[in-house]
Amino acid sequence: MRYSLIALFSLLFFACNSSANDSKEIKQENELEQREENVAAIINQEKGLATAYFASGCFWCVEAIYQSVEGVIDAVSGYAGGEKENPSYEEVSRGETDHAEAVKVIYDPKKVDFKTLVVVFFGSHDPTTLNRQGPDRGTQYRSIAFYSNEEEKAIIEEYINKLEKENTFSSSIVSEVKQIRTFYDAEDYHQEYESNHPENPYVQSVSIPRLRAFQAKFPELLKESEKH
């Protein structure tokens, strides 16, 4: 009996110690990612680049749309809008995090301004459908225009007022206007997904048609390489 209790205690000790180590490793990974994000932001600022964030459905689609815009250096798929640290795709997909699939848009403000990126946002999806975009349903697909400062917030709100005044959409706009807190890059296999997997059924039936519709609507905003 004595040896059984000792064995049980040892098992519990190592299990708890393992859990503590796992939590420590996750925290260290989060801190490392945040430092890398801060360093990247500083480098971008030194290069004269800026960053914007948008969520409007499947990030495969949104990433491809913004990457086709003149002045956009890169678009990165990720998660934003929720509170959970370092969320995984599976957690976000199950609606466990309150994060939405989002994109980080790195752009050259000498070639494209924030207002134009907002025009792209509202012109490339349906901002009147709550927690839904096309065939995708759930809070992780909700529409969010993020802002980093009061100037960006004013630009978004003014453009929403303009769209509603002009009755651009048949229903009211339900997009959230939300301050960006933290953006988590999605897993590597999600990055450049549309261009890397053109044969994927979802890409063929949803992503590419959505990209083509945007390009047909705003040809003047496209990079030369994207014009057909």
TAKA-V331246 format. One line per field, one symbol per residue. phi: phi as a letter, one per 20 degrees, with the letter a starting at -180 (. if undefined). A space follows every 50 residues. Layout:
phi->???
//
This chain:
phi->.fffffffffffffffffffffffffffffffffffffffffffffenec cccbcbogfgffgffffeegneeacdfacbnddfflfefffffemecmfd fbcddeceffdbdfgfffffgfedbeedeflabmeecpffdfecdecdbf ffgfffffffgffffelfdfcffdgfdcffdbddffggfeflfffecfef gfgfecffgffffffffcffeefgfeed
//
